[in-house]
Amino acid sequence: MTQLFNLLQPSQNFRISVSEIAKFLNIPEQLIVRIECWQYVLFVHRCDVGGQFISYRKLQQWLLATARQIQKCSTLLELLNFLVEIREDCQKHEKQYSAKHHQFLSHIWFQHWESLCSEQNSLTPDSWLLAPNS
């Protein structure tokens, strides 16, 4: 698994509802018997077709969790390193990311980049000396 996947740990941290999966699959909730959160994928038991696997990466919760991690980065270096992790995950699992995913994550990343840049530009040399080491 990728570093991003290990960081987000979706099987442990995501709370996935039947209504969310029904909306994602574009089916009525009544067709879903139950949802199993496996380590790497969801398994959806359905009345109509048996079962179906869904990648965590395709869910909105994946994007939101990734966006939260972007916003937790407190330095430009940390943010750049996290971008590498996102990029590696996207390249390894490219079929699970849509153009909308890339657009959303890019937007959040660049917003945070600009925010951190403006914070650093507002620092005076005196405040650099007082800043704790990262």
Secondary structure as GFF3:
##gff-version 3
##sequence-region A 1 134
A	DSSP	alpha_helix	3	8	.	.	.	ID=ss1
A	DSSP	alpha_helix	10	13	.	.	.	ID=ss2
A	DSSP	alpha_helix	18	25	.	.	.	ID=ss3
A	DSSP	three_ten_helix	29	31	.	.	.	ID=ss4
A	DSSP	beta_strand	32	37	.	.	.	ID=ss5
A	DSSP	beta_strand	41	46	.	.	.	ID=ss6
A	DSSP	beta_strand	50	55	.	.	.	ID=ss7
A	DSSP	three_ten_helix	56	58	.	.	.	ID=ss8
A	DSSP	alpha_helix	60	72	.	.	.	ID=ss9
A	DSSP	alpha_helix	76	92	.	.	.	ID=ss10
A	DSSP	three_ten_helix	94	96	.	.	.	ID=ss11
A	DSSP	alpha_helix	99	121	.	.	.	ID=ss12
A	DSSP	alpha_helix	125	130	.	.	.	ID=ss13
###
